[in-house]
């Protein structure tokens, strides 16, 4: 079965990319792998080592739960009901998670801008990394595009 990989975060561009990926999967009888990555926390915490570990673990668990809830919200969308969807929540950099999933994909879909970067740039750092390093075709969906 063909595979469409799509990277998502909570941005509007990611929602457009998800809709595009679902439409593409439907048109070609493919499944969709939805990838949401989160960064582990780093930095100084004014707590003991044990307290700091518990704090980081709690925050990472909350982040994971928020990612799961976001993906479930996407999956509840009526547009996605007739397509096989596999959610992947990855700990680490989004570009690395997408490139890892791209190894077995037919196509990777990303939004043109996510949460980071500078206003006015056409591509974010994640989409640039994926465009330059993916082993398969990449589609960058503009934020303001109309998805069928």
C-alpha positions as CSV (number, residue, x, y, z in Angstrom):
1,X,0.0,0.0,0.0
2,X,1.2,3.5,-0.8
3,X,2.1,5.8,2.1
4,X,1.7,9.6,2.4
5,X,3.6,11.1,5.3
6,X,2.4,14.4,6.7
7,X,4.0,16.6,9.4
8,X,1.7,18.5,11.7
9,X,1.9,20.9,14.5
10,X,-0.9,23.2,15.8
11,X,-0.5,25.7,13.0
12,X,-3.0,26.5,10.2
13,X,-0.4,25.5,7.7
14,X,-0.2,22.0,9.2
15,X,-4.0,21.7,9.0
16,X,-3.8,22.5,5.3
17,X,-1.0,20.0,4.8
18,X,-3.1,17.3,6.6
19,X,-6.1,18.0,4.4
20,X,-4.0,17.8,1.3
21,X,-2.4,14.6,2.4
22,X,-5.8,13.0,3.1
23,X,-7.1,14.1,-0.3
24,X,-3.9,12.7,-2.0
25,X,-4.2,9.4,-0.1
26,X,-7.9,9.0,-1.0
27,X,-7.1,9.7,-4.7
28,X,-4.4,7.0,-4.7
29,X,-5.7,4.4,-2.2
30,X,-2.9,5.2,0.2
31,X,-2.6,5.4,3.9
32,X,-1.5,8.6,5.8
33,X,1.2,8.6,8.5
34,X,0.6,11.8,10.6
35,X,3.8,12.9,12.3
36,X,3.8,15.3,15.3
37,X,7.2,15.8,17.0
38,X,8.0,17.5,20.2
39,X,11.3,18.7,21.6
40,X,12.5,17.4,25.0
41,X,13.1,20.2,27.4
42,X,16.6,21.4,28.2
43,X,18.0,24.1,30.2
44,X,18.5,25.2,33.8
45,X,16.0,24.4,36.5
46,X,16.4,25.8,40.0
47,X,15.4,22.5,41.5
48,X,17.3,19.5,42.7
49,X,18.2,16.8,40.1
50,X,15.3,14.6,41.2
51,X,12.8,17.5,41.3
52,X,14.0,18.7,37.9
53,X,13.6,15.2,36.4
54,X,10.0,15.0,37.7
55,X,9.3,18.5,36.3
56,X,10.7,17.7,32.9
57,X,8.9,14.3,32.8
58,X,5.6,16.0,33.7
59,X,6.0,18.7,31.1
60,X,7.0,16.2,28.4
61,X,3.9,14.0,29.3
62,X,1.7,17.1,29.0
63,X,3.2,17.9,25.6
64,X,2.7,14.3,24.4
65,X,-0.9,14.4,25.5
66,X,-1.5,17.7,23.8
67,X,0.0,16.3,20.6
68,X,-2.2,13.2,20.9
69,X,-5.3,15.4,21.4
70,X,-4.4,17.5,18.4
71,X,-4.0,14.5,16.2
72,X,-7.3,13.0,17.5
73,X,-9.0,16.3,16.6
74,X,-7.6,16.0,13.0
75,X,-8.8,12.4,12.8
76,X,-12.3,13.3,13.9
77,X,-12.6,15.6,10.9
78,X,-15.2,14.1,8.5
79,X,-12.7,14.5,5.6
80,X,-10.5,11.8,7.0
81,X,-12.9,9.0,7.9
82,X,-12.5,6.9,4.8
83,X,-8.6,6.9,4.8
84,X,-6.4,4.7,6.9
85,X,-4.4,7.0,9.2
86,X,-1.5,6.1,11.5
87,X,-0.5,8.7,14.1
88,X,3.2,9.0,15.0
89,X,4.2,11.1,18.0
90,X,8.0,11.5,18.0
91,X,10.3,12.9,20.6
92,X,12.9,15.1,19.0
93,X,13.2,17.4,16.0
94,X,10.3,17.5,13.6
95,X,12.6,17.3,10.5
96,X,14.4,14.2,11.8
97,X,11.1,12.5,12.6
98,X,9.7,13.3,9.1
99,X,12.8,12.2,7.4
100,X,12.8,8.9,9.3
101,X,9.2,8.2,8.3
102,X,10.0,9.3,4.7
103,X,12.3,6.3,4.3
104,X,9.3,4.1,3.5
105,X,7.0,6.8,2.1
106,X,5.9,7.5,-1.4
107,X,5.5,11.2,-0.7
108,X,5.9,13.7,2.2
109,X,3.6,16.6,2.8
110,X,4.5,19.6,4.9
111,X,3.0,23.1,5.4
112,X,4.9,26.1,4.2
113,X,5.2,27.7,7.7
114,X,4.8,26.3,11.2
115,X,5.3,27.8,14.6
116,X,9.0,29.0,14.3
117,X,11.0,31.2,12.1
118,X,10.7,34.7,10.7
119,X,7.6,36.2,9.3
120,X,7.8,36.5,5.5
121,X,9.9,33.5,4.8
122,X,8.2,31.1,2.3
123,X,9.6,27.9,3.9
124,X,10.2,27.1,7.5
125,X,13.3,25.3,8.7
126,X,11.4,22.0,8.9
127,X,10.1,22.2,5.4
128,X,13.5,23.2,4.1
129,X,15.2,20.3,5.8
130,X,12.6,17.9,4.4
131,X,12.8,19.3,0.9
132,X,16.5,19.0,0.8
133,X,16.9,15.6,2.4
134,X,13.8,13.5,1.8
135,X,14.4,10.3,-0.2
136,X,11.0,10.8,-2.0
137,X,8.9,13.6,-3.5
138,X,7.9,16.4,-1.1
139,X,4.9,18.6,-1.4
140,X,4.9,22.0,0.5
141,X,1.3,23.2,0.9
142,X,1.0,27.0,1.1
143,X,-1.0,28.2,4.1
144,X,-3.5,30.1,2.0
145,X,-4.2,27.3,-0.5
146,X,-7.6,25.7,-1.0
147,X,-7.6,22.0,-0.5
148,X,-10.2,19.8,-2.2
